Amino acid sequence: MAAGQQWVLVEMVQAFYEAPAYHLILEGILILWIVRLLFFSKTYKPHETYKLTEKEKEDLIEEWQPEPLVPPVSKDHPSLNYDVVTGPPSHKIIINGKECTNFASFNFLGLLDSDRVKDKALASLKKYGVGTCGPRGFYGTFDVHLELESRLAKFMRTEEAIIYSYGFATIASAIPAYSKRGDIIFVDEAACFSIQKGLQASRSFIKYFKHNDMEDLERLLKEQELEDQKNPRKARVTRKFIVVEGLYINTADVCPLPELVRLKYKYKVRIFLEESMSFGVLGEHGKGVTEHFGVNIDDIDLISANMENAVASIGGFCCGRSFVIDHQRLSGQGYCFSASLPPMLAAAAIEALSIMEEDPEIFSVLKRRCSQVHQALQGIPGLKLVGVPFSPALHLQLERSSGCRSSDLQLLRSIVDHCLDRHVALTVARYLEKEERFMPPPSIRVVVTVEQTDEDIQKAVSCIREAASIFLR
Amino acid sequence: MNVGTAHSEVNPNTRVMNSRGMWLSYTLSIGLLHLILLSIPFVSVPVVWTLTNMIHNLCMYLLLHTVKGTPFQTPDQGKARLLTHWEQMDYGVQFTASRKFLTVTPIVLYLLTSFYTKYDRVHFVVNTVSLLTVLIPKLPQLHGVRIFGINKY
């Protein structure tokens, strides 16, 4: 046996001596390669950043001028002088000690002060306490959350809904959960700040189209289609989305949803609809802009809204098909890594939904009031009204801008102060000047609620007219 | 699977080859493959060695240089979506220990194979081509390079 094995080995060694030269040379090169790898190679990162010479480093250090940690800011900067509200921001709001009629808070359906909602919230407070002390995955899911999710899904007639504990974080978490690097998002220029933060977090390619301009959007989609045809393999792994708002908070008009759905099916993009201002406002039963236009809810891939406006609670929700919404339960950053919605706010939202379901008359009342206010605010000399007649949050912009944003803002602020002195609460629309992508022009935001009476509206309109005639000569 | 939470590693794919026992299991699995191929009757020893070399190199090419991205979602919004496992290893740092190990093993296997096939010409051609498909993508000059756009997206 041993002799047989030895015989094979001798044959092998003999073959080695008779091996062809090219083969042995190749093996020699490979062994040298191994030696080089093991002993003569250093780890380094490719595409290393440009290495600075010592002199360049010294120059840069010389030129650097330290900036103050807190930049100097003038004493009358608006963010340093804010109006203090004592008590709830209901129909009569107490600002700086003065009781005013509220034309500034987004309490469209008057549910903030509703006794039913308050009772349910108090009962929930007594049962659950105040906070949840945990995210949804870590003993923070209560039965009220599940109930609110199923009620919202049933209300919007979608398969599933998911609750976020902070309205701003809703769309800002939803967009990066689906859209990653290399994907393309077509978004309206007038998108609100939370959408912009979501877009920034998604690291995708953002293409802005002019506000409500479907031809511009179609042009962008056509360009993308041409590129896709040139490179079909890339197109197969690129996801495309359109992000629009139902009622835009910055311009108070509505997106052309049927047109968008037609473009969606023509160019194969997905629609994300942000309905913060239109949920509980538009449509016969308050179901939002889809009901307003009669569009099938299954055509919209994701509807996101915050419950901080009409529903008068805190937080936000997304609704859509189960396949879509379930993904956010693990990938929605605001869902997984924030404490869940306090149960009393969830109970308040459930009660608000019940009120909305039981009494769909309030939506037509709101619509009537909106058109009433829209009518009344027309033709104020010096101010132009921006917004559709059924939008509950309208903007009054200066007809002639002075060219400088801060002086425009001061002018508008003086109008607002004048109205405040006469017990009408209005607000100047505020933006983070350095952070917004497309700054909307300065404006006063007038909010319509169902609780305002005809006298309130007339008084407010006359105050604004008076202020405009005084300040806008 | 939301990955960056329990440990702060953004992309665990980068550390797989450095994990405990990975090198040993890799070597043992090559040995196991060889044993299984040796158990096939009527196949001679040189053919078995060439088969081991080829199957090892094929699997290495498919797993390290073809499959892209991660099987889980990473918190960096898909930075590694178009990168192969070799390119993801150690976040793209070249000549780390795992990379050197994975470059040396196919070469050692090739040397053994050429010894056991008695330097036959046909076996030489087959094994050398197979080795080249595995060695060339590992060069640092070919980091992120997709020839003729193959496997780009």
Interface residues (C-beta under 8 A of the other chain):
Chain A: E11 M12 A15 F16 E18 A19 P20 H23 L26 E27 L30 I31 W33 I34 L37 L38 S41 K42 T43 Y44 K45 P46 H47 P176 K180 R181 G182 A201 S202 R203 S204 N231 R233 K234 R236 V237 L330 S331 C336
Chain B: M1 N2 Q73 Q77 G78 K79 R81 L82 Y91 G92 V93 Q94 F95 T96 K100 T103 V104 I107 V108 Y110 L111 S114 F115 Y116 K118 Y119 R121 F124 T128 P140 H143 G149 K152 Y153
